[in-house]
């Protein structure tokens, strides 16, 4: 079992920045692909960013150039640096860890609220 705990959310003005953290316990994250999802009220959960075990990142078009995903295997953690935040980035952000090729070996955090508003 892997337990994931997100932190770093909050209220920020448009144009501001936040850094989300995803801390893992129970297993090492080094063998897991890490993803950040978000879900806004009344909308489906959407993939925001992904980083592979080889540290290859990719991003949703809506956040490219503004968000950066990273991982620190030594700290068993992952991060999402969010810059130039917009009101449409307001959502609950979730960390997801998945081990490719191992059906069912994936875990979700409880989410952290990000609100972008003036």
C-alpha positions as CSV (number, residue, x, y, z in Angstrom):
1,X,0.0,0.0,0.0
2,X,1.0,3.6,-0.7
3,X,-0.3,6.5,1.2
4,X,-0.2,9.8,-0.6
5,X,-0.7,13.2,1.1
6,X,-1.0,16.4,-0.9
7,X,-0.2,19.8,0.6
8,X,0.4,23.3,-0.6
9,X,-2.9,24.4,-1.8
10,X,-4.6,27.6,-0.9
11,X,-6.0,30.9,-2.1
12,X,-3.9,32.9,-4.5
13,X,-4.5,35.9,-6.8
14,X,-4.4,35.6,-10.5
15,X,-0.9,35.6,-11.8
16,X,0.4,34.1,-8.5
17,X,2.2,30.9,-7.8
18,X,1.8,27.8,-5.7
19,X,3.8,24.7,-5.2
20,X,1.9,21.5,-4.5
21,X,3.6,18.6,-2.8
22,X,2.7,14.9,-2.7
23,X,4.4,13.0,0.0
24,X,4.3,9.2,-0.1
25,X,4.7,6.5,2.6
26,X,4.4,2.8,2.6
27,X,6.4,2.1,-0.5
28,X,9.0,3.9,-2.6
29,X,7.7,6.0,-5.4
30,X,10.7,5.4,-7.6
31,X,8.9,2.6,-9.5
32,X,5.6,4.6,-10.0
33,X,4.5,7.1,-12.6
34,X,3.3,10.2,-10.8
35,X,0.4,12.2,-12.1
36,X,-1.4,15.3,-10.9
37,X,-5.1,15.6,-11.7
38,X,-7.6,18.3,-10.9
39,X,-11.4,18.5,-10.6
40,X,-13.3,21.7,-10.7
41,X,-16.9,21.9,-9.4
42,X,-19.3,20.3,-11.9
43,X,-16.5,19.1,-14.1
44,X,-14.8,15.8,-14.6
45,X,-11.4,15.0,-13.2
46,X,-8.7,15.9,-15.7
47,X,-5.1,15.0,-16.0
48,X,-2.8,18.0,-15.5
49,X,0.7,16.6,-15.6
50,X,2.5,13.3,-15.6
51,X,6.1,12.4,-14.8
52,X,7.5,8.9,-15.6
53,X,10.0,6.9,-13.6
54,X,12.5,8.1,-16.2
55,X,11.5,11.7,-15.3
56,X,9.9,12.4,-18.6
57,X,7.2,15.0,-18.0
58,X,4.1,15.8,-20.1
59,X,1.4,18.3,-19.6
60,X,-2.2,19.2,-20.5
61,X,-2.2,21.9,-23.1
62,X,-4.0,24.2,-20.7
63,X,-1.0,24.3,-18.3
64,X,2.0,24.0,-20.6
65,X,4.5,26.7,-20.0
66,X,3.0,27.5,-16.6
67,X,3.2,24.3,-14.5
68,X,6.2,22.1,-13.8
69,X,6.0,18.6,-12.4
70,X,9.0,17.1,-10.7
71,X,9.9,14.2,-8.4
72,X,12.4,13.6,-5.7
73,X,12.8,9.9,-5.1
74,X,15.2,10.4,-2.2
75,X,12.4,12.2,-0.4
76,X,9.7,9.9,-1.8
77,X,7.8,12.9,-3.0
78,X,6.5,14.7,-6.1
79,X,5.7,18.3,-6.7
80,X,3.7,20.6,-9.0
81,X,5.0,24.1,-9.4
82,X,2.2,26.3,-10.7
83,X,3.0,29.7,-12.0
84,X,0.9,32.4,-13.7
85,X,-2.2,31.0,-12.1
86,X,-5.6,31.7,-13.7
87,X,-9.1,31.6,-12.2
88,X,-9.8,28.6,-14.4
89,X,-7.1,26.7,-12.5
90,X,-9.3,26.7,-9.5
91,X,-9.9,23.0,-8.5
92,X,-9.1,20.3,-6.1
93,X,-5.7,18.8,-7.1
94,X,-5.0,15.2,-6.6
95,X,-1.8,13.2,-6.7
96,X,-1.9,9.8,-8.3
97,X,0.8,7.1,-8.4
98,X,0.6,4.2,-10.8
99,X,2.9,1.3,-11.5
100,X,2.6,0.6,-15.2
101,X,1.9,-3.0,-16.1
102,X,0.6,-3.8,-12.6
103,X,-3.2,-3.6,-12.8
104,X,-4.7,-2.2,-9.6
105,X,-1.3,-1.0,-8.2
106,X,-2.3,2.7,-8.2
107,X,-3.1,5.1,-5.4
108,X,-4.7,8.5,-4.9
109,X,-4.2,11.2,-2.4
110,X,-7.1,13.0,-0.7
111,X,-6.7,16.2,-2.7
112,X,-5.8,19.8,-1.9
113,X,-7.9,22.8,-2.8
114,X,-6.4,25.5,-5.1
115,X,-8.5,28.7,-5.5
116,X,-7.4,31.5,-7.8
117,X,-9.3,34.6,-7.2
118,X,-8.8,38.3,-6.6
